[in-house]
Amino acid sequence: MPVYEYRCEKCKAEFAFLKIKAGDEPVCPKCKSAQVTKKISSFSCSGGVGAFGGMTSHGSGGC
């Protein structure tokens, strides 16, 4: 179940919305407006030794 971030066009509030089924539509929890826009979400991941060739997030490798 994906969680999407939205911004209300009416009151400018930002909120997260858990979409459980296809018909679910977000409504602003602050002003109850349905005029919302989906935000572009970013993500991050931490480095470490693993499936990507031993890469880490700690800079360059040695000789």
Phi and psi restraints in degrees (range 20) as a CNS / XPLOR table:
assign (resid 1 and name C) (resid 2 and name N)
       (resid 2 and name CA) (resid 2 and name C) 1.0 -76.6 20.0 2
assign (resid 2 and name N) (resid 2 and name CA)
       (resid 2 and name C) (resid 3 and name N) 1.0 147.8 20.0 2
assign (resid 2 and name C) (resid 3 and name N)
       (resid 3 and name CA) (resid 3 and name C) 1.0 -109.5 20.0 2
assign (resid 3 and name N) (resid 3 and name CA)
       (resid 3 and name C) (resid 4 and name N) 1.0 125.3 20.0 2
assign (resid 3 and name C) (resid 4 and name N)
       (resid 4 and name CA) (resid 4 and name C) 1.0 -112.7 20.0 2
assign (resid 4 and name N) (resid 4 and name CA)
       (resid 4 and name C) (resid 5 and name N) 1.0 151.7 20.0 2
assign (resid 4 and name C) (resid 5 and name N)
       (resid 5 and name CA) (resid 5 and name C) 1.0 -104.3 20.0 2
assign (resid 5 and name N) (resid 5 and name CA)
       (resid 5 and name C) (resid 6 and name N) 1.0 138.0 20.0 2
assign (resid 5 and name C) (resid 6 and name N)
       (resid 6 and name CA) (resid 6 and name C) 1.0 -131.1 20.0 2
assign (resid 6 and name N) (resid 6 and name CA)
       (resid 6 and name C) (resid 7 and name N) 1.0 160.5 20.0 2
assign (resid 6 and name C) (resid 7 and name N)
       (resid 7 and name CA) (resid 7 and name C) 1.0 -129.3 20.0 2
assign (resid 7 and name N) (resid 7 and name CA)
       (resid 7 and name C) (resid 8 and name N) 1.0 130.6 20.0 2
assign (resid 7 and name C) (resid 8 and name N)
       (resid 8 and name CA) (resid 8 and name C) 1.0 -77.0 20.0 2
assign (resid 8 and name N) (resid 8 and name CA)
       (resid 8 and name C) (resid 9 and name N) 1.0 129.8 20.0 2
assign (resid 8 and name C) (resid 9 and name N)
       (resid 9 and name CA) (resid 9 and name C) 1.0 -76.0 20.0 2
assign (resid 9 and name N) (resid 9 and name CA)
       (resid 9 and name C) (resid 10 and name N) 1.0 -21.6 20.0 2
assign (resid 9 and name C) (resid 10 and name N)
       (resid 10 and name CA) (resid 10 and name C) 1.0 -83.2 20.0 2
assign (resid 10 and name N) (resid 10 and name CA)
       (resid 10 and name C) (resid 11 and name N) 1.0 -53.5 20.0 2
assign (resid 10 and name C) (resid 11 and name N)
       (resid 11 and name CA) (resid 11 and name C) 1.0 -110.2 20.0 2
assign (resid 11 and name N) (resid 11 and name CA)
       (resid 11 and name C) (resid 12 and name N) 1.0 -2.2 20.0 2
assign (resid 11 and name C) (resid 12 and name N)
       (resid 12 and name CA) (resid 12 and name C) 1.0 69.9 20.0 2
assign (resid 12 and name N) (resid 12 and name CA)
       (resid 12 and name C) (resid 13 and name N) 1.0 13.8 20.0 2
assign (resid 12 and name C) (resid 13 and name N)
       (resid 13 and name CA) (resid 13 and name C) 1.0 -71.0 20.0 2
assign (resid 13 and name N) (resid 13 and name CA)
       (resid 13 and name C) (resid 14 and name N) 1.0 147.0 20.0 2
assign (resid 13 and name C) (resid 14 and name N)
       (resid 14 and name CA) (resid 14 and name C) 1.0 -112.5 20.0 2
assign (resid 14 and name N) (resid 14 and name CA)
       (resid 14 and name C) (resid 15 and name N) 1.0 138.5 20.0 2
assign (resid 14 and name C) (resid 15 and name N)
       (resid 15 and name CA) (resid 15 and name C) 1.0 -154.2 20.0 2
assign (resid 15 and name N) (resid 15 and name CA)
       (resid 15 and name C) (resid 16 and name N) 1.0 161.8 20.0 2
assign (resid 15 and name C) (resid 16 and name N)
       (resid 16 and name CA) (resid 16 and name C) 1.0 -101.3 20.0 2
assign (resid 16 and name N) (resid 16 and name CA)
       (resid 16 and name C) (resid 17 and name N) 1.0 148.8 20.0 2
assign (resid 16 and name C) (resid 17 and name N)
       (resid 17 and name CA) (resid 17 and name C) 1.0 -135.6 20.0 2
assign (resid 17 and name N) (resid 17 and name CA)
       (resid 17 and name C) (resid 18 and name N) 1.0 124.5 20.0 2
assign (resid 17 and name C) (resid 18 and name N)
       (resid 18 and name CA) (resid 18 and name C) 1.0 -90.5 20.0 2
assign (resid 18 and name N) (resid 18 and name CA)
       (resid 18 and name C) (resid 19 and name N) 1.0 112.8 20.0 2
assign (resid 18 and name C) (resid 19 and name N)
       (resid 19 and name CA) (resid 19 and name C) 1.0 -89.9 20.0 2
assign (resid 19 and name N) (resid 19 and name CA)
       (resid 19 and name C) (resid 20 and name N) 1.0 108.7 20.0 2
assign (resid 19 and name C) (resid 20 and name N)
       (resid 20 and name CA) (resid 20 and name C) 1.0 -89.2 20.0 2
assign (resid 20 and name N) (resid 20 and name CA)
       (resid 20 and name C) (resid 21 and name N) 1.0 -41.0 20.0 2
assign (resid 20 and name C) (resid 21 and name N)
       (resid 21 and name CA) (resid 21 and name C) 1.0 -138.5 20.0 2
assign (resid 21 and name N) (resid 21 and name CA)
       (resid 21 and name C) (resid 22 and name N) 1.0 165.3 20.0 2
assign (resid 21 and name C) (resid 22 and name N)
       (resid 22 and name CA) (resid 22 and name C) 1.0 -56.6 20.0 2
assign (resid 22 and name N) (resid 22 and name CA)
       (resid 22 and name C) (resid 23 and name N) 1.0 -34.6 20.0 2
assign (resid 22 and name C) (resid 23 and name N)
       (resid 23 and name CA) (resid 23 and name C) 1.0 -81.1 20.0 2
assign (resid 23 and name N) (resid 23 and name CA)
       (resid 23 and name C) (resid 24 and name N) 1.0 -8.2 20.0 2
assign (resid 23 and name C) (resid 24 and name N)
       (resid 24 and name CA) (resid 24 and name C) 1.0 -68.2 20.0 2
assign (resid 24 and name N) (resid 24 and name CA)
       (resid 24 and name C) (resid 25 and name N) 1.0 128.4 20.0 2
assign (resid 24 and name C) (resid 25 and name N)
       (resid 25 and name CA) (resid 25 and name C) 1.0 -122.8 20.0 2
assign (resid 25 and name N) (resid 25 and name CA)
       (resid 25 and name C) (resid 26 and name N) 1.0 137.8 20.0 2
assign (resid 25 and name C) (resid 26 and name N)
       (resid 26 and name CA) (resid 26 and name C) 1.0 -72.9 20.0 2
assign (resid 26 and name N) (resid 26 and name CA)
       (resid 26 and name C) (resid 27 and name N) 1.0 145.6 20.0 2
assign (resid 26 and name C) (resid 27 and name N)
       (resid 27 and name CA) (resid 27 and name C) 1.0 -132.6 20.0 2
assign (resid 27 and name N) (resid 27 and name CA)
       (resid 27 and name C) (resid 28 and name N) 1.0 137.8 20.0 2
assign (resid 27 and name C) (resid 28 and name N)
       (resid 28 and name CA) (resid 28 and name C) 1.0 -60.5 20.0 2
assign (resid 28 and name N) (resid 28 and name CA)
       (resid 28 and name C) (resid 29 and name N) 1.0 126.2 20.0 2
assign (resid 28 and name C) (resid 29 and name N)
       (resid 29 and name CA) (resid 29 and name C) 1.0 -71.5 20.0 2
assign (resid 29 and name N) (resid 29 and name CA)
       (resid 29 and name C) (resid 30 and name N) 1.0 -18.4 20.0 2
assign (resid 29 and name C) (resid 30 and name N)
       (resid 30 and name CA) (resid 30 and name C) 1.0 -85.1 20.0 2
assign (resid 30 and name N) (resid 30 and name CA)
       (resid 30 and name C) (resid 31 and name N) 1.0 -50.8 20.0 2
assign (resid 30 and name C) (resid 31 and name N)
       (resid 31 and name CA) (resid 31 and name C) 1.0 -115.3 20.0 2
assign (resid 31 and name N) (resid 31 and name CA)
       (resid 31 and name C) (resid 32 and name N) 1.0 -1.6 20.0 2
assign (resid 31 and name C) (resid 32 and name N)
       (resid 32 and name CA) (resid 32 and name C) 1.0 67.8 20.0 2
assign (resid 32 and name N) (resid 32 and name CA)
       (resid 32 and name C) (resid 33 and name N) 1.0 17.2 20.0 2
assign (resid 32 and name C) (resid 33 and name N)
       (resid 33 and name CA) (resid 33 and name C) 1.0 -76.7 20.0 2
assign (resid 33 and name N) (resid 33 and name CA)
       (resid 33 and name C) (resid 34 and name N) 1.0 147.0 20.0 2
assign (resid 33 and name C) (resid 34 and name N)
       (resid 34 and name CA) (resid 34 and name C) 1.0 -96.5 20.0 2
assign (resid 34 and name N) (resid 34 and name CA)
       (resid 34 and name C) (resid 35 and name N) 1.0 1.7 20.0 2
assign (resid 34 and name C) (resid 35 and name N)
       (resid 35 and name CA) (resid 35 and name C) 1.0 -85.5 20.0 2
assign (resid 35 and name N) (resid 35 and name CA)
       (resid 35 and name C) (resid 36 and name N) 1.0 82.1 20.0 2
assign (resid 35 and name C) (resid 36 and name N)
       (resid 36 and name CA) (resid 36 and name C) 1.0 -124.4 20.0 2
assign (resid 36 and name N) (resid 36 and name CA)
       (resid 36 and name C) (resid 37 and name N) 1.0 154.4 20.0 2
assign (resid 36 and name C) (resid 37 and name N)
       (resid 37 and name CA) (resid 37 and name C) 1.0 -122.9 20.0 2
assign (resid 37 and name N) (resid 37 and name CA)
       (resid 37 and name C) (resid 38 and name N) 1.0 134.1 20.0 2
assign (resid 37 and name C) (resid 38 and name N)
       (resid 38 and name CA) (resid 38 and name C) 1.0 -73.0 20.0 2
assign (resid 38 and name N) (resid 38 and name CA)
       (resid 38 and name C) (resid 39 and name N) 1.0 131.0 20.0 2
assign (resid 38 and name C) (resid 39 and name N)
       (resid 39 and name CA) (resid 39 and name C) 1.0 -85.5 20.0 2
assign (resid 39 and name N) (resid 39 and name CA)
       (resid 39 and name C) (resid 40 and name N) 1.0 155.3 20.0 2
assign (resid 39 and name C) (resid 40 and name N)
       (resid 40 and name CA) (resid 40 and name C) 1.0 -84.5 20.0 2
assign (resid 40 and name N) (resid 40 and name CA)
       (resid 40 and name C) (resid 41 and name N) 1.0 118.6 20.0 2
assign (resid 40 and name C) (resid 41 and name N)
       (resid 41 and name CA) (resid 41 and name C) 1.0 -91.8 20.0 2
assign (resid 41 and name N) (resid 41 and name CA)
       (resid 41 and name C) (resid 42 and name N) 1.0 146.9 20.0 2
assign (resid 41 and name C) (resid 42 and name N)
       (resid 42 and name CA) (resid 42 and name C) 1.0 -112.0 20.0 2
assign (resid 42 and name N) (resid 42 and name CA)
       (resid 42 and name C) (resid 43 and name N) 1.0 164.0 20.0 2
assign (resid 42 and name C) (resid 43 and name N)
       (resid 43 and name CA) (resid 43 and name C) 1.0 -140.2 20.0 2
assign (resid 43 and name N) (resid 43 and name CA)
       (resid 43 and name C) (resid 44 and name N) 1.0 164.5 20.0 2
assign (resid 43 and name C) (resid 44 and name N)
       (resid 44 and name CA) (resid 44 and name C) 1.0 -137.4 20.0 2
assign (resid 44 and name N) (resid 44 and name CA)
       (resid 44 and name C) (resid 45 and name N) 1.0 159.7 20.0 2
assign (resid 44 and name C) (resid 45 and name N)
       (resid 45 and name CA) (resid 45 and name C) 1.0 -142.3 20.0 2
assign (resid 45 and name N) (resid 45 and name CA)
       (resid 45 and name C) (resid 46 and name N) 1.0 148.0 20.0 2
assign (resid 45 and name C) (resid 46 and name N)
       (resid 46 and name CA) (resid 46 and name C) 1.0 -91.1 20.0 2
assign (resid 46 and name N) (resid 46 and name CA)
       (resid 46 and name C) (resid 47 and name N) 1.0 151.0 20.0 2
assign (resid 46 and name C) (resid 47 and name N)
       (resid 47 and name CA) (resid 47 and name C) 1.0 -83.0 20.0 2
assign (resid 47 and name N) (resid 47 and name CA)
       (resid 47 and name C) (resid 48 and name N) 1.0 176.1 20.0 2
assign (resid 47 and name C) (resid 48 and name N)
       (resid 48 and name CA) (resid 48 and name C) 1.0 157.5 20.0 2
assign (resid 48 and name N) (resid 48 and name CA)
       (resid 48 and name C) (resid 49 and name N) 1.0 170.5 20.0 2
assign (resid 48 and name C) (resid 49 and name N)
       (resid 49 and name CA) (resid 49 and name C) 1.0 -74.7 20.0 2
assign (resid 49 and name N) (resid 49 and name CA)
       (resid 49 and name C) (resid 50 and name N) 1.0 132.9 20.0 2
assign (resid 49 and name C) (resid 50 and name N)
       (resid 50 and name CA) (resid 50 and name C) 1.0 -177.9 20.0 2
assign (resid 50 and name N) (resid 50 and name CA)
       (resid 50 and name C) (resid 51 and name N) 1.0 -145.3 20.0 2
assign (resid 50 and name C) (resid 51 and name N)
       (resid 51 and name CA) (resid 51 and name C) 1.0 -71.7 20.0 2
assign (resid 51 and name N) (resid 51 and name CA)
       (resid 51 and name C) (resid 52 and name N) 1.0 -7.5 20.0 2
assign (resid 51 and name C) (resid 52 and name N)
       (resid 52 and name CA) (resid 52 and name C) 1.0 -105.4 20.0 2
assign (resid 52 and name N) (resid 52 and name CA)
       (resid 52 and name C) (resid 53 and name N) 1.0 47.8 20.0 2
assign (resid 52 and name C) (resid 53 and name N)
       (resid 53 and name CA) (resid 53 and name C) 1.0 72.6 20.0 2
assign (resid 53 and name N) (resid 53 and name CA)
       (resid 53 and name C) (resid 54 and name N) 1.0 25.0 20.0 2
assign (resid 53 and name C) (resid 54 and name N)
       (resid 54 and name CA) (resid 54 and name C) 1.0 76.9 20.0 2
assign (resid 54 and name N) (resid 54 and name CA)
       (resid 54 and name C) (resid 55 and name N) 1.0 16.0 20.0 2
assign (resid 54 and name C) (resid 55 and name N)
       (resid 55 and name CA) (resid 55 and name C) 1.0 -68.4 20.0 2
assign (resid 55 and name N) (resid 55 and name CA)
       (resid 55 and name C) (resid 56 and name N) 1.0 146.9 20.0 2
assign (resid 55 and name C) (resid 56 and name N)
       (resid 56 and name CA) (resid 56 and name C) 1.0 -129.1 20.0 2
assign (resid 56 and name N) (resid 56 and name CA)
       (resid 56 and name C) (resid 57 and name N) 1.0 171.1 20.0 2
assign (resid 56 and name C) (resid 57 and name N)
       (resid 57 and name CA) (resid 57 and name C) 1.0 -97.2 20.0 2
assign (resid 57 and name N) (resid 57 and name CA)
       (resid 57 and name C) (resid 58 and name N) 1.0 19.4 20.0 2
assign (resid 57 and name C) (resid 58 and name N)
       (resid 58 and name CA) (resid 58 and name C) 1.0 -106.4 20.0 2
assign (resid 58 and name N) (resid 58 and name CA)
       (resid 58 and name C) (resid 59 and name N) 1.0 25.4 20.0 2
assign (resid 58 and name C) (resid 59 and name N)
       (resid 59 and name CA) (resid 59 and name C) 1.0 102.9 20.0 2
assign (resid 59 and name N) (resid 59 and name CA)
       (resid 59 and name C) (resid 60 and name N) 1.0 -158.3 20.0 2
assign (resid 59 and name C) (resid 60 and name N)
       (resid 60 and name CA) (resid 60 and name C) 1.0 -83.8 20.0 2
assign (resid 60 and name N) (resid 60 and name CA)
       (resid 60 and name C) (resid 61 and name N) 1.0 158.5 20.0 2
assign (resid 60 and name C) (resid 61 and name N)
       (resid 61 and name CA) (resid 61 and name C) 1.0 -86.2 20.0 2
assign (resid 61 and name N) (resid 61 and name CA)
       (resid 61 and name C) (resid 62 and name N) 1.0 171.6 20.0 2
assign (resid 61 and name C) (resid 62 and name N)
       (resid 62 and name CA) (resid 62 and name C) 1.0 -101.5 20.0 2
assign (resid 62 and name N) (resid 62 and name CA)
       (resid 62 and name C) (resid 63 and name N) 1.0 177.4 20.0 2
